[in-house]
Amino acid sequence: MNHTDVEEQNLVDRYVMGKLSAAETERFEDHYLSCPECLDRLDLAESMQRGFKRAAGQDAARLATSRQLALVAWLSRLGRSRQVAALVMALLVVAILPAGLALRQIGERDRELERTRSALRQERQRAAAGSQSAAAVEKLRSELQASQRDLAREREARSRTGAELAQARQPQGNVPILFLNTERGGGGGEPTGLLHLPAAPGWVVFSLAIESAHQPRYSVILRDAHGVEIWRGDGLRLDDHESLSLSLPSTLLAPGDYTLTVEGLAPGGKPLAAGRFVFRALR
C-alpha cells in the first residue's frame, strides 16, 4: 500500500469512521505505522472527527432539553397514577440505556486496542527480522574480508618464497662463510663469531669444528637470543675436516645473537652434547 492508494480510496477518513473491512484495516495499519505522513493525516482526521462529535453533542443536548420540557408538559396533563407509571418506566430506561452504551463502547475500545497490539507485534517482528538479516550480512562481510586478507598474505608469501628459490638456484659468489669453534667455559661474553648478512637474499655457510668423540650422526639446533628455536637439522655427518657444514638461507636470520647447539647420536640412540657455538649476525 502507498500514498496513491490511500488518497484514491479515501482510506484515512474511512478508517476514522470505522468503514474499512478487516483486511483493509490491517493493510492500512501496517502502512501508517511506518509512515510519518499518514500518521499526521490520521491525527488531523481524528481531531476533526472529535470536533464534529462535540458539535453533535451540543445539538443533542439542546434537543434533549426540548424533549425534557415537552415530557414535563405531557406529564402535567396526565393523572397522578399515570404520572407515577410513566416516571417508573423512564427510570428503568435511564438505568438500562447507559449500561448498554457503556458495554458497546468497551467492546469497541477492546477491538481497537487488539488491532493496535497486532500491528505493533507485526512491526516488531519485521524489525527483528531486519536486524537479524543485517547482522548476518555484516558477519558474512567480515568473514569475506578476513579470507581476502589471508589470501593476500598467502600470495605474498608464495611470491617471496618463489623469488628466494629462484635466487637460490642461481650461481652465487661471495657467499658468507663463518667458521666457528665450540664455546668454552660458561660463556656469557660477547660473541666472537661475526656474520655479515648479504644485502640481497642468498645463502650463508657455517663450518662447526667438532672436538668431542665422533658420532655416526649429529643434530644441530639454531636458536635466537631469546632461546626460540628457528631451525633444526638431523642426521648430519662430519666432513673430511671433522666439521659440520651448514648452508642456510640468509632470510632466516635477522641482526642479533644466535646459538647453534650440536648433539651427537650414539649407537644406542642417546644424545650426547658435542658443542655449543655462538655468533652475531650483522647487516
N, C-alpha and C positions, 0 to 999 in steps of 0.2 A: 504494500500500500504506500502511495506517495501523496504529495500535496495536491496534485491534479485530481486524484480520486476523491480526496477529502472535500475539495471545493465543488466538483461537479455533482457529487452525491449529497452535498449539504450535511455531511456526517457530524459536524460539531453540534449544530442545532438539534439534529435528530437524536444525538446521544444525550444531550442535556434534557430533552423532553422524554427520553426513555422509549423512543420509537424504533430503535435498531433491533434486529434479530440477535439471537445469542451468538451466531457465527460472526455477524458484522461487528457486534460489540467487542468480541475477543480480538478481531483483527485491528480494529481501531485503537483499542487499549495497548496492543503490542506496539503500534506505531507511535502514539503520542507520548508514551512513557520515555521514549528515547529521542523525542523531537521537541526542542525548546519552543519553536514557533507555534506548534499545535497546542502545547501546554498554555501558552499565553492566550491563544484564541479561545481555548476551552475555559480559562479563567474568566475572560471577558463575557463569554456567553452565559456562564453561570451567574455572574454578577447581574447581568441584565435580567435573567430569569428570576433572581431573588427580588429585583426591583419590581418586576411585574407582579410577583406574588404579594409583595407588600401593598401595592396599589389595589390589587384584587381584594386583599384582606380588608382594606379600609372601606371599599364599596360594600363588601359583605357585612361589615359592622353596621354601616348605615341601613342596609336592607334589613338586618336582624332587628335593629331598633324600631324601624317602621312596623315590622311584623309583631314585635312585642306590644307596641301601642294598640295595634289592631286586635291582638289577642285579649288585652285588658278590656277593651271596649266590648268585645264579644262576650267575655265572661260577665261583665256587668249587666248584660241583658238576660243572662241565664238565672234560673232559680238557685237557691242555696245548695240543694243536694246535687244538682247537675254541676255547679261550680266545683264542689269537692271532688267529684268523679273526674272532671277534666284536669284538675290540678294533680291528682294521683297519677294519671296517665302521663302527664307532662314530666313529672319527676322520674318516672320509670324510663322514659325516653332519654332524659338528660343523663341518667346514671349509666344506661347501656351504650348510648352512642359514642361517648368519648372513649370507652373501653375498646370498642370495635375499631375506632380510628387509630388508637394507640397501638393495637396489635398489628394493624396493617402497616403503619409506619415502621414498627420494629422489624417486621418481615422484610420490608423494602431496604432498610438500612443493613440488615444482615446479608441480603443478597449483594448489595453494593460492596460491602466490606469483603465478602468472599471473592468477588470479581477482582478487587484491588489486590488481595493477597495472592490470587492466582497469577495475576500479571507480574507482581514482584518476584514470585518464585521462578517464573519463566525467565525474567530478566537476570536474576542471579545465576540460573543455570547457564544462560548464554555467556554471561561474563566469566563464569568459572571455566567453561569450555574454551573461550578465547584465551584466557590466562594460561591454561594448560597447553594449548597449541603454541602460544608464544614461547613458553618455557622449553617445549620440545624442539622448536625451530632453533632457539638460541643454543641448546645443548648440541644439536647436530652441527651448527655453525662452528662452535668451539672445537668439536672433535675433528671437523674438516680442517680447520686452521692448524691444529696440532699435527695432524697427519701430513699436511703440506710442509710444515717446518721440519718434521722428521725426514721426509723425503728429500728436502733441500740439503739437510746435513749429510744424509747418506750419499747423495750425488757429489757433494763437495769432497767427502772423504774418499770416494772411489776415484774422483778425478785426481786428488792429491796422491793417492796410492799408485795410480797408473803412471803419473808423471815421475814418481820416485822409482818405480820399476823400470820405466824406460831409461831413466838416467843411470840406473844401476847396470843395465845391460851394455851401456857404452863403455869403451875402454877409458880408464881413468889414470891420470898421472898425479904425482904429488899427493898420494893418499897418506893421510896422517898415520904414523905408526908410533905406538907408545910401548916401550919396554919397561916392565915392572918387576921389581923384586919383592918378595914377601915382606910384610911389615914385621919388624922385630920389637920386642918389649911390649909394653902396654899400649903404645900408640898414643893417640890423642893430640899429636902435634900437627903442624901444617903439612899437608900432603906434598911429597917431593916430586911425584909424577904429575906433569902438566900436559894436558891435551888441548891443542888449539883446534877448535872445530872449524871445518871448512865453511866458506861463505855460502856456497851452493850445496844443496843436499847431495850426499855421497856416502862413502864408506870410511870407517875408521878401523884400524887394526891394532889389537892388543897382543903382546907376547908376554906370557906369565912364566917366569922361571920357577920350576918346582924343585925344591931342595930336599923334600922328605922322601921316604922309601916309595919306589914306584908302585903304582897300582894298575890293574888292567883297564879300568875305566874311571872317568872323573865327571863330576858335576860342578858347574860354575853358576853362581847366582849374583846378579847385579842389583844393588840397592842404592837408593839415593841417600841424601844426608839425613832424612827422617826415618830411614830403615824400611821404606816401602820397596817391595820387590818390583823391578822393572823388566827384567829378562832372566830366563833360566835356560841353560844348555846342559843336556845329559848325554851320557855315552861318549864323552870326548876322550881322545888318546893323545899321548905325548908325541911331539915331532922328533926329528933327528937331533935336535939341540936340547932335548929334555925340557921342552917348554910346551905350554898350551897356547895355540894361536887362535884368536877370535876375530871375526870380521862382523862388525855391527853397523847398521845404518846410522848416520850422524843425526838424523831426525829423532832418534831415540833419546838423545841427550840434550839437556839444556845446561847453560852455565851453572856450575855448582860442584859440590864434592860428592864422590861416589866411592863405593866399596865393592870389590869383587871377592867373593868367598869361594874357595875351592875345597871340595871334598873328594877323597878317593874312595872307590868302592872295592873293598877287599873281596876275595873269592867267596867268603861266607855271606856277603851281602851287607856287612856292617860298614856304615860310612865313617871315614877317618879324615880328620882335618888335615889338609895338605897345604894351606897357605891363605893369607889374607892380604889383599892388595888395595891400596888406597890411591886415588888420583883426583885431580881437579880439572874440570872442563872449562875452557875459556873461549870467548869469542875471538 
